[in-house]
Amino acid sequence: MTLKFIDLFAGLGGFHLALERLGHECVFASEKDKHLAKLYTENFNISVDRDITKKNISEIPSHDILCAGFPCQPFSKAGLRKGLDDEKNGSLFEVLVDILSYHKPSYFILENVSNLKGHNNGETWSYIQDKLEIDLGYSLNQQVLSPHQFGIPHHRNRFFIIGSKQTDLSNFKWPEKSNKTTSARDIISKNVKSPVRLNEYRQEVVNIWQDFLNQIPKTSQLPRPLWSMEFGATYPFENETPLSTGFKNLRKFRGSFGEDLSSFNESEILMKVPSYASKEPIEFPQWKKNIIRHNRNFYNQHKAIIDKFLPRIKAIEWPSYQKLEFNTDGERLFSKHILQFRGSGIRVKRDDFFPALVTIGQQVPYIGWEGRYITQEEGARLQNIDTNKIRLPDSNDKAFKALGNSVNVEIIYQILERLLTQEQKVIEMKFDPDTGNEYKAVSQ
């Protein structure tokens, strides 16, 4: 039987591709981005609503399945984490609630960042759960899944929520995970036309760090992450912070790269300690203490070598590139691994740990052994999007932003295949004559 579905915050249409593959029909789509909305229409031959917050809910066609990868920025670790209080995107969940309440589709599937369940000490998820389960009467189940668990070389944890009006999902059988180790080499093309290389600045940064790594004994464990600002620094961090130490006492110490703080005035001195250390008012969290401690110990062990490189590392203009996350025990060669230039540092991964695609075009992964950035088509393969069926945005920035926002088509397909076909316990609403209330009863 063909079911009807709506695709909200549709993006590239990952939900659409999965459900179309299962033989179902899209009757409504909404996407705010005008370029993606136009592309969605071209790819799927359906008109796209541009603002779901202004749409009259009664005008949305009746449907059996609601799909939504609702905006993740309010819950993401990379964002401000305002959650449902986010004025721009947090209230969009309430729009979903209104649509579900009015149309009462048999099923829904929602996708968001893995941090959603733990956001605000679990209170955000508790609120969402109560809305969907208690107020709307859906049976729920949820799971964090990543493409790499299904034989796809892409590490990207996402939180999936499924709901059903028809069946009890408490024992829902989620797709089976694969133990197969996959490699990014499996999705990388050979002989790419017009490959995009590192620009001159980034190449010089890589050269500096490669020269540095070549000098460090192979038996020595690199700090993970490596924060070079701690090389020579002595500002207090175990039981105090630069702010809690006070201006006068702070002048006794050394700041980033061992810079003497004694000659700086009050307005200058906090600029001379690392930015990640200048805002903590009382005490650093334990994870930050551990990183600082490991980096200072590493510096003390290899001071003679490191001091020779400090001028070159200090000359790197972007502070984020003065940090290195070499997350592999393999060869310390950038040319053997996957690189990603992130705000937290230069991240290096082995070939079986492809980093998550993100919405920032400047963070497109770089394939060291190919000496180029990944292509749009390779990014699409990481999300199991068939570029023979749909076209991606023309520009690299727009394409990778869309791919970073997309759901993984294979995971959605496997979840929905089970959701729509598994024999579940049937939920019936029964009437309690003693209380006058309805209650959910589960029958086999």
C-alpha positions in Angstrom: 0.0 0.0 0.0 1.3 3.4 -1.0 1.5 5.8 2.0 1.6 9.6 1.8 4.3 11.6 3.5 5.3 15.2 4.1 8.9 16.3 4.1 9.6 19.3 6.5 12.9 21.2 6.6 13.5 19.1 3.5 17.0 20.2 2.5 18.3 17.9 -0.2 15.4 15.5 0.3 17.0 12.6 2.1 13.7 11.5 3.6 12.1 11.8 0.2 14.7 9.5 -1.4 14.3 6.9 1.3 10.5 6.8 1.2 10.4 7.0 -2.6 12.6 3.9 -2.6 10.0 2.2 -0.4 7.3 3.1 -2.9 5.6 6.0 -1.0 4.4 9.4 -2.2 5.4 12.9 -1.1 2.4 15.2 -0.9 4.0 18.3 0.7 7.5 19.7 1.3 8.8 22.7 3.1 12.3 24.3 3.0 13.2 27.8 3.9 16.4 28.1 1.9 15.3 29.4 -1.5 18.1 27.7 -3.5 17.4 24.3 -1.9 13.6 24.8 -2.3 14.1 25.5 -6.0 16.5 22.5 -6.3 14.0 20.2 -4.5 11.3 21.2 -7.0 13.6 20.4 -9.9 14.7 17.1 -8.4 11.3 15.8 -7.3 8.8 17.8 -9.4 6.8 19.1 -6.4 6.2 22.7 -5.3 7.9 23.6 -2.0 6.5 25.7 0.8 9.1 28.3 1.9 7.9 29.0 5.5 6.2 26.4 7.5 5.6 28.8 10.4 3.3 30.8 8.2 1.5 27.9 6.5 -2.1 27.3 7.4 -2.0 23.8 8.9 -5.3 22.9 7.4 -3.9 23.5 3.9 -1.2 20.9 4.4 -2.5 17.7 2.7 -3.5 14.8 4.8 -0.6 12.3 5.2 0.4 9.0 6.8 4.0 9.9 7.7 5.6 13.1 8.9 9.3 13.4 8.3 11.4 16.2 9.8 15.1 16.9 10.4 14.2 19.9 12.4 16.9 22.5 12.9 19.7 21.2 15.2 21.5 24.5 16.0 19.6 25.1 19.3 20.9 21.7 20.6 24.3 21.3 18.9 27.5 21.3 20.9 28.9 23.7 18.3 26.1 26.2 18.8 24.8 28.2 21.7 22.7 25.3 23.0 19.6 27.4 23.8 17.4 24.5 22.9 13.7 25.2 22.8 14.3 28.7 24.1 16.1 29.6 20.9 14.0 32.4 19.4 14.9 31.6 15.8 14.7 27.7 15.6 13.7 26.4 19.0 10.0 27.1 18.5 10.0 25.0 15.3 9.4 21.9 17.3 6.1 23.4 18.4 5.1 23.8 14.7 5.7 20.0 14.4 3.5 19.4 17.4 0.7 21.5 15.9 0.8 19.6 12.6 0.8 16.3 14.3 -2.0 17.3 16.5 -4.2 18.5 13.6 -3.4 15.8 11.0 -2.7 12.9 13.3 -0.5 10.9 10.9 0.0 7.2 11.7 3.8 7.6 11.9 6.5 10.2 12.2 10.3 10.2 12.1 12.4 13.0 13.4 16.2 13.5 13.2 18.5 15.8 15.2 21.9 16.0 16.8 22.9 13.3 19.3 23.2 16.1 21.9 19.5 16.6 21.9 18.8 13.8 24.5 21.2 15.2 27.0 20.5 18.9 26.4 19.8 20.9 29.5 20.4 17.9 31.7 17.7 15.9 29.9 14.9 18.4 30.4 14.6 19.3 26.7 14.1 15.6 25.8 11.7 15.1 28.7 9.6 18.0 27.4 9.7 16.7 23.8 8.8 13.2 25.0 5.9 14.4 27.0 4.5 16.4 24.1 4.7 13.5 21.7 3.7 10.7 24.0 1.4 12.1 26.6 -0.2 15.1 24.8 -0.4 13.6 21.3 -0.7 9.9 22.2 2.1 8.5 20.1 4.2 5.5 21.1 7.8 6.5 20.9 11.3 5.0 20.5 14.6 6.6 19.9 18.2 5.7 19.1 21.5 7.4 18.3 22.9 6.0 15.1 25.9 6.7 12.8 26.5 5.7 9.2 29.7 3.9 10.2 27.6 1.4 12.1 26.1 0.3 8.7 29.2 -0.2 6.6 29.5 3.4 5.5 32.8 5.1 6.3 31.3 8.2 7.9 31.3 8.9 11.7 28.2 11.1 12.3 26.1 10.4 15.4 22.5 11.5 15.0 19.4 11.2 17.2 16.4 9.5 15.6 12.9 9.6 17.1 10.1 7.5 15.7 6.4 7.6 16.6 3.4 5.5 15.8 -0.4 5.9 16.5 -0.9 2.3 15.3 1.5 0.2 17.2 3.5 -0.1 20.4 7.2 0.8 19.6 8.6 -0.1 23.0 10.2 -3.3 21.5 10.9 -1.8 18.1 13.8 -3.6 16.3 16.2 -1.0 15.1 18.3 -1.8 12.1 21.1 -4.2 12.9 24.6 -2.7 13.1 27.4 -4.0 11.1 30.8 -5.0 12.6 32.5 -4.4 9.2 35.4 -2.0 9.3 35.1 0.4 6.3 37.5 2.7 4.7 37.1 6.1 3.2 39.2 4.7 0.3 36.1 2.8 -0.6 34.2 5.9 -1.6 37.1 8.0 -3.0 37.3 8.5 -6.7 40.5 8.1 -8.7 41.6 10.6 -11.3 39.3 13.4 -10.3 39.1 16.2 -12.8 40.1 19.7 -11.5 40.9 18.6 -7.9 40.8 21.3 -5.3 44.1 21.5 -3.4 45.1 23.2 -0.2 45.7 26.9 -0.6 49.2 28.2 0.0 48.5 29.3 3.5 47.0 26.0 4.7 49.8 24.0 2.9 52.4 26.1 4.8 50.6 25.3 8.1 50.6 21.6 7.3 54.3 21.8 6.4 55.1 23.4 9.8 53.3 20.7 11.7 54.8 17.9 9.6 58.3 19.2 10.3 57.4 19.4 14.0 56.0 15.8 14.1 59.1 14.5 12.3 61.3 15.7 15.2 59.2 14.2 18.0 60.3 10.7 19.0 57.8 8.1 17.7 57.7 6.5 21.1 56.3 9.7 22.6 52.5 10.0 22.9 51.2 13.2 21.4 48.7 15.2 23.5 45.2 14.8 22.1 44.5 17.5 21.4 47.8 19.4 21.1 47.4 23.0 22.2 50.7 24.7 21.3 49.7 27.8 23.3 50.5 25.8 26.5 54.2 25.4 25.4 56.0 27.5 28.0 52.9 28.7 29.7 52.8 28.8 33.5 49.5 30.7 34.3 47.6 28.9 37.1 45.0 26.3 36.0 44.7 23.5 38.6 42.8 25.3 41.3 42.5 28.8 39.8 42.0 30.5 36.5 43.7 33.7 35.1 40.5 35.6 36.0 40.3 34.3 39.6 44.1 34.8 40.1 43.7 38.6 39.7 45.7 41.1 37.6 48.6 41.6 40.1 49.2 38.0 40.8 48.9 37.0 37.1 51.8 39.2 36.2 54.1 36.7 38.0 53.4 34.0 35.4 53.8 33.3 31.7 51.0 33.3 29.1 50.7 31.8 25.7 53.9 30.3 24.3 55.7 31.3 27.5 55.3 35.1 27.1 56.3 37.0 30.2 53.2 38.8 31.6 55.0 41.1 34.0 55.1 44.1 31.6 51.4 44.2 30.5 48.7 46.4 32.0 45.3 45.2 33.1 43.6 45.7 29.8 46.3 43.8 27.9 47.2 40.9 30.2 44.2 38.6 29.5 45.0 39.0 25.8 48.3 37.2 26.4 46.8 34.0 27.8 44.9 31.5 25.5 41.4 32.6 24.6 40.1 29.3 26.1 41.6 30.2 29.4 40.7 33.9 29.6 36.9 33.6 30.4 36.6 31.0 33.1 35.7 33.0 36.3 36.6 30.5 39.1 37.7 27.1 38.0 38.4 25.2 34.8 36.3 22.0 34.1 38.2 18.8 34.6 38.5 18.0 30.9 40.2 21.3 30.2 42.6 20.9 33.2 43.6 17.5 31.8 44.3 18.9 28.3 46.4 21.8 29.7 48.3 19.4 32.0 49.1 16.9 29.3 50.4 19.7 27.0 52.6 21.2 29.6 54.1 17.8 30.5 54.7 17.2 26.8 56.5 20.5 26.5 58.7 19.8 29.5 59.6 16.4 28.0 60.6 17.8 24.6 61.5 21.4 25.4 64.7 21.4 23.4 62.9 20.3 20.3 59.8 22.4 20.7 61.6 25.6 21.5 63.2 25.5 18.0 59.7 25.3 16.4 57.9 27.8 18.6 58.7 30.8 16.3 57.2 29.0 13.3 54.1 27.8 15.2 53.5 31.3 16.7 53.7 32.8 13.2 50.6 30.8 12.2 48.0 33.6 12.1 44.8 31.7 12.9 44.9 30.5 16.5 42.7 27.4 15.6 45.6 26.2 13.4 47.9 26.4 16.3 46.0 23.4 17.7 46.4 19.9 16.3 44.2 16.9 16.9 46.2 14.0 15.5 43.7 11.3 16.3 45.5 8.2 15.0 48.2 5.9 16.2 49.4 5.3 12.6 52.1 7.0 10.7 52.6 10.7 11.7 52.2 11.7 8.1 49.5 14.1 6.9 49.8 12.5 3.5 48.4 9.2 4.9 45.3 10.5 6.6 42.2 12.6 6.4 42.4 16.3 7.4 39.8 18.7 8.5 40.5 22.3 9.3 38.1 23.1 12.2 37.6 25.9 14.7 38.9 23.5 17.3 42.1 22.8 15.4 43.5 20.8 12.5 41.8 17.4 12.9 43.6 14.3 11.5 41.8 11.0 11.2 42.7 7.6 9.9 41.1 6.3 6.7 38.5 4.2 8.5 37.3 7.2 10.5 35.8 9.7 8.1 34.9 12.9 10.1 31.3 14.1 10.1 30.3 16.4 7.2 29.3 19.7 8.7 27.5 22.8 7.3 30.6 25.0 7.2 32.2 25.0 3.7 35.7 25.8 5.1 35.7 22.5 6.9 35.4 20.2 3.9 37.6 17.1 4.6 40.9 16.8 2.8 42.2 13.5 1.6 45.9 13.4 2.4 46.9 10.5 0.2 45.1 12.1 -2.8 46.3 15.6 -2.1 42.8 17.2 -2.5 39.5 18.0 -0.9 36.7 15.5 -1.3 34.3 16.2 -4.2 30.6 16.8 -3.9 29.9 13.4 -5.3 32.1 11.8 -2.6 30.3 13.8 0.1 27.0 12.6 -1.3 28.2 8.9 -1.1 28.9 9.5 2.6 25.2 10.4 3.0 24.1 7.6 0.7 22.6 10.2 -1.7 22.5 9.0 -5.3 23.6 11.8 -7.6 22.2 10.0 -10.5 18.8 10.6 -9.1 19.1 14.2 -7.8 21.3 17.1 -8.6 23.4 18.9 -5.9 23.8 22.7 -5.6 26.2 24.1 -8.1 28.7 25.7 -5.7 30.9 23.7 -3.4 30.0 25.9 -0.3 26.2 25.4 -0.9 26.6 21.7 -1.7 28.6 20.8 1.4 26.4 23.0 3.6 23.4 21.0 2.3 25.2 17.7 2.7 26.2 18.6 6.2 22.5 19.2 7.0 21.2 16.2 5.2 20.0 12.9 6.8 21.7 9.7 5.8 19.4 8.1 3.2 20.4 4.5 4.0 19.8 4.9 7.7 16.4 6.5 7.1 15.5 3.8 4.6 16.4 1.0 7.1 14.5 2.6 10.0 11.3 3.3 7.9 11.4 -0.2 6.3 11.2 -1.7 9.8 8.8 0.9 11.2 6.3 0.5 8.3 6.5 -3.3 8.1 7.4 -4.8 11.5 4.5 -6.5 13.3 4.2 -4.6 16.5 1.8 -4.7 19.5 -1.4 -2.8 18.6 -2.4 0.1 20.8 -6.1 0.6 21.6 -7.6 3.5 23.5 -10.0 2.2 26.1 -12.4 4.0 28.5 -12.1 3.7 32.3 -15.6 4.1 33.7 -14.3 4.7 37.2 -12.2 7.8 36.3 -13.9 8.9 33.1 -10.5 8.9 31.3 -9.2 7.2 28.2 -6.1 5.1 28.6 -3.7 3.2 26.3 -4.1 -0.6 26.2 -1.7 -2.9 24.4 -3.0 -6.0 22.7 -1.0 -8.8 21.1 
